Amino acid sequence: MNNRKIIVSAINTAGLIETPYAETISGDNEIIIKTRYSHISSGTELACIAGLESFFQIPGTPGYTAIGEILEKSRNVSDFEVGDLVYTYGPHAQYFKINITDRWHGVCAKLPRGIDPISASFAHMAGIAMTALRTSSIELGDDVLVTGLGAIGNLAAQLAQLQGANLIATDISTARIAVAKTCGISNTVNNSTENLKDLIQEKTDGRMVSTLIDATGSVKLISEAIKLVGMNGEVILLGSPRAPFETNLTSFMQHFHYLPWCHTLKGALEFTYPTHPVEFAKHSIERNARIILEFILSGKLNVKPLLSHLILPSEIQAAYDGLRNKPDEYFGVVLDWTK
């Protein structure tokens, strides 16, 4: 059979090609999947196609999340059956093979019955967002600020609300704030037109927030937002810092050493947790995925408003261009491989 897949042929240049597919089951823990939907990451994936991530080689096939049907499996794979719909970290390709024990690419979770597979394709975004909650010390009634309301920031804000936080979520985009409100995020602020510091002081009776979750990756924004964190508060880096920024690092670091701040800085990277469940660790990426899929199914996590574009794989270049240049319009893009 032939396989359709996305190829990044040069920096920021991608297209759809068709090649013979010759993969067969050859190992003990392998499955072959036929993709129905794959999700584009506007953060890591755009960095990959721009040549900014060392683990992705150009030319190559990118990919972040795939929802598909198991076509074949190794005999000793007992947790899955042929015909199961599963969530994986698959590439943008119609057919692919994974080893379900692989540390980096072996994530595989069965979709719960009744879930919309397009909605399920947002599970990876939500899994990344959940890492911020797992890393944080947020407890019931804590004051939490989320900066950046793209897909991951939106989902982090929803999860913080589910954890019982008094949430304030902020962005400079009117469109993203509108989507956040549609998703049920109760307290949103456009910090380009409203005074965020005054609002936080009022809502916290001057305590400021106990947790800042930054989903922008903007070091400049973080260096300003840290002033909104109260004593013994924490700063969670959910977005990946990539762009250079020059500042007085000493004044920034004083927030983590001196009174009246004594802040804690934490990185929230999903792979700091094991991929698969292990006996001596409470959390794993796959456990998070199963919880998230149930949250999506039950409606506790609202992802439908985050879908901005459902496109054909042949439209990949327009999707990448839109995500890079029109972030208010393109914020949740899913490729439909069923047509």
Secondary structure, DSSP 8 states (H G I E B T S, - for coil): -EEEEEEEEETTEEEEEEEE------STTEEEEEEEEEE--TTHHHHHHTT--TTS-SSB---SEEEEEEEEE-TT--S--TT-EEEE---SBSEEEEETT-TTT--EEE--TT--HHHHTTHHHHHHHHHHHHHS---TT-EEEEE--SHHHHHHHHHHHHTT-EEEEEES-HHHHHHHHHTT---EEETTTS-HHHHHHHHTTT--EEEEEE-S--HHHHHHHGGGEEEEEEEEE-S---S-----HHHHHGGGTSTTT--EEEE--GGGS-SS--TT-S--HHHHHHHHHHHHHHTSS--GGG--EEE-GGGHHHHHHHHHH-TTT-S-EEEE---
